[in-house]
């Protein structure tokens, strides 16, 4: 099994170019192209604000090519990407084709696009089908991800698009396209009140499951911590993945784990992530 990790959290400290290099040197096989900086979103006003990141410029494809070259020079590839969110914003959705273009330019094969948390499978299918023909032409698959809402009264997660096995399958089948697949976020699946649990969702999704976001939590909050540090049973997760014959990458999204590291120590944190991902890979043998 090949291991990968998102570069967005490291890039906050080092920039994307250095992040790709450090991910390679830490021992990962691939990098997950985090494209959240493509859009700066004001969550209070629900509008995009001024943004000077290269992904927001007219030279976004040159930036993606630059990252691919750095990866190739260091013996590492891009396996997947994550488009900006929230999908509830029409302004954000207008960047989805750009995210697909950047994925293809970087060498990735799957672009993760969140469903709108509060829309039905049919409503989200309309959004995805606006992007799918373009993605297919670029040789890219689109992956939906299991989401969550928060119930303030119960103080726990609650239902959102794709958060249960039934909802996720309904979303995939509503689009019914070989270029539309599932990315299971293991941490989201294990949050109390949110859905079916990671193992059950893996068994239910079967070959629809072609990408992962792996991180650990207390099975209550969305903490995005390094695997094996908290409460998720990764033995059960790996068993389920093996049982369905999962063929994709083991991609970490433990972005909050790296927040405690400074520029001087960030490589140590990335190496710790690579060690945890390597442990997961060993469990498949």
ABEGO torsion letter per residue (X at the ends): XBBBBBAAAAAAAAEAAAAAAAAAAAGBABBBBBAAAABBBBAAAGBBBBBABAAABAAAAAAAAAAAAAAAAAGBBBABBBBBOBAABAAAAAAAAAAAAAAAAAGBABBBBBBBAABBAAAAAAAAAAAAAAAAAAGBBBBBBBBBBBBAAAGBBBBBBGABAAAAAAAAAAAGBAABBBBBBAAAAABBGABAEAAAAAAAAEAABABBBBBBBAGABBAGBBBGABABBAAAAAAAAAAAGBABBBBBABAAAAAABBAAAAAAAAAAAAAAAAAAAAAAX
